[in-house]
Every structure is written in structure tokens, then in C-alpha cells.
Amino acid sequence: MKNTKGISRARFLAGTASAGLAAALLPAGTAQATQRRHGLRHRGVVYTVGEGETPGTAFSTARMREDVRVIRDELHADTVDVTGDGVERLTATAAEAAERGLHIWLQPTLGDVPERDILEHLAETGRFAERLRRQGASVDFSVGCEFWLFVPGIVPGETVLERVQHLLDGNVDLDRMQRLLDRFTAKAAAVGRSVFRGRLSYAAAEDDQVDWRLFDIVGIDYYAYHRHRADHVRELRRHLRPGKPLAITEFGTCAYVGAPETDGMGWNVVDHDKDPEEIKGHLVRSEHAQAAYLADLVDVFSAMNLYAAMAFEFVTPDAPHRPDDPLHDLDIASYAITKTIMDCPDDPHSGWHWEPKKAFHALAGRYAAGESRGTLPTGRATGT
């Protein structure tokens, strides 16, 4: 599956933003909440655990364990957003994160299968999240991500990319889509509640209409571009709900000039009809543009004392960097804060490694600064 999670729904659903502005975020009302935290409560990164598109990029437990160590010790994150599909991959990664003392945001995202299979996958993952929680791990559970994109039947199309194209072309009954989205979201929330007793959330596209009464934490995939930080603050304030922490479940951009201005559509510069796939246009690679955007957003989130922010994403193995071949440098269209380097670029069985991008170092600096300020005890009591 390609990097479609960050797609900007605003491009094709203009006018369907959530109604009304919310009140300011309020503490949840117990003793811990009397101490206001300054800065992000949880600083994290998304770690996707898909099976991989080629034999060479298949999921590796050994590689995952080393990546989780790096996330804690070198990125200075205190949170890992474990997402993707495959219950064994999700649970193994969450267990490793718990073993290393990280806060876990566990989010299954099985897609392109019948609803019953998605809900069963959700339930099994949630049961494991509850076992971790009972064993003392710090864990929040998200029932999924942008269901209109991943769950068949809400939007026409058999695959994510087909559904994206229908939305771009306007071939969608928006009222019907919202009814189906509400129905499935309520089902997923009910399944989540039935198996998990901790804090429940969902990762919504920024202008999704969601009944947040179903959840304990508001989760937003945020890919907006503004020249001024005050405009980010103004936009994010409309997602605040009394008594419910706000988590930025995804934020990021790609590594080329102009990518931040695409509002999450930066991935859409790859010609998938070519073999091998090619970068469209004459893009100028810029790790600086990616790093600056992420650093600015972390500063915004910290200034707002948000509950959590998870950068999208740690690594994208199926989008390798080819420094001597710009036409096939798929990493330019990746949101990863690391670049994948193939040992033998034309061999699907090739080994590979990642190297940090400037975005990695920018986040590490911001996260280390947040780490040095300390954290409040984990629990439902904190308003942020």
C-alpha cells in the first residue's frame, strides 16, 4: 500500500468541516490535573508494521526491535504509534515498545477487506492492548484511521487508491458517505470499548465530522500548511473539546521543495503506471524543507500543551532513496524521517538499511528538549 494515509481530504471535501468552534481544552478533574504541563505530554513517531511490498522489505522482528531502541534512545521520543495490519506484527511491536518503557499508541488499520474482518482484527488487537495496560504499560488504543479511506463501501472503489480517485473526481454522495462513516465509527468504538478499558481514540482527517463523545481522546491527522504559527494555532483550536485531550495522530511532509504547501498531498507525485515507478515533474529534493516543517509544528504543538503528537513516519522501506537517480528517487515522495538505502536497487530480495534525514535530527532536538523538561505521571487525570 502506498503512502496514502496523509491525503488532504479538504481538497475534495471542501465545505464539510466539522460544525462550530469548540471550547478550550479542560483538565479531566482529578488531583494530577491541578499541575499544568507545559509542552507536549507525549512526543512520538508513527511506526508502520505492514508486511512489505517485496521480499526484501518484509517485516523483520529483529529490525523492528532495533528501530524501537533508536526511537527511544536516539530520536528521544517517549511514544511510538504502532500502526498497520497483522495482529502478530502489531502486538510484537507494541510489546517491544512496552518492554523499553515507551508510551504506546496502538492503532490497527486493516483495510480493503470486509467490515467483519476489520472489526475482528480490531478486537484481537484491542485485547492485547488491554493485557499490556493491565500489566502496567502506558497505552492508548485507537480504533483506526480515516475509515472513509480504508473501509470498503463508505466511498466507492475496491482499493484505497481507487477511493482516493473517486473523491478527487467528485464521484461521491457526501451525505451517504457521512451516514456510512458514522455507522462504522460507532461500531468500531463499541468493539474497542468491549475489549479495552483504557483511553480510546480514533485518527480522523482534519475536516472529518466525528462524534467525539464516543472517544476519550480527540485524534487528528494534521497536514495543514500556514506561513505563520498563529494560523496553525487558530486552526487546531477548533478541534479542542472540553475534557478531552487532543492528539496529533499524524503530521509530516515529503522531502522536496514545495511539499509542505501540498497539505498532505505530497505523496501524489509518483507515476505508478510506469515500471519502475517514476517521480512526476522536476522536483527539487530538500530534506531541509521537510525538517523545517516538522520542527515548526512541534513548536506549535508544544506551545499549545497538546496531549500527543506523532510524526509520520519513522521509515518507509518501499520508497527507497536513489541519490544518483532523481527520476526514481521514491524517497522524495515519502513522509519518512529516515531514507531507505537498498544494497542492490534493482533486486527485490536486496538487503537495505536506513539513514537519518535532516527531519530525524530536527525532531530529535525538539524531543530531547521536551524530555529534559520531564513529564507528569501517566493517567486519565491530565487534561493535556
Secondary structure as UniProt FT lines:
FT   TURN            5..6
FT   HELIX           9..11
FT   TURN            14..15
FT   HELIX           31..34
FT   STRAND          42..48
FT   HELIX           55..57
FT   HELIX           61..73
FT   STRAND          79..84
FT   HELIX           87..99
FT   TURN            100..101
FT   STRAND          103..108
FT   HELIX           115..134
FT   TURN            135..136
FT   STRAND          139..145
FT   HELIX           147..150
FT   TURN            152..153
FT   HELIX           160..169
FT   HELIX           174..195
FT   STRAND          200..205
FT   TURN            206..207
FT   HELIX           212..214
FT   STRAND          218..221
FT   HELIX           229..237
FT   TURN            238..239
FT   TURN            242..243
FT   STRAND          246..251
FT   TURN            257..258
FT   HELIX           259..262
FT   TURN            263..264
FT   TURN            266..269
FT   STRAND          270..271
FT   TURN            272..273
FT   STRAND          278..279
FT   HELIX           287..303
FT   TURN            304..305
FT   STRAND          308..311
FT   TURN            317..318
FT   TURN            323..324
FT   HELIX           326..328
FT   HELIX           330..333
FT   STRAND          338..342
FT   TURN            345..346
FT   TURN            348..349
FT   STRAND          352..356
FT   HELIX           358..372
FT   TURN            380..381
//
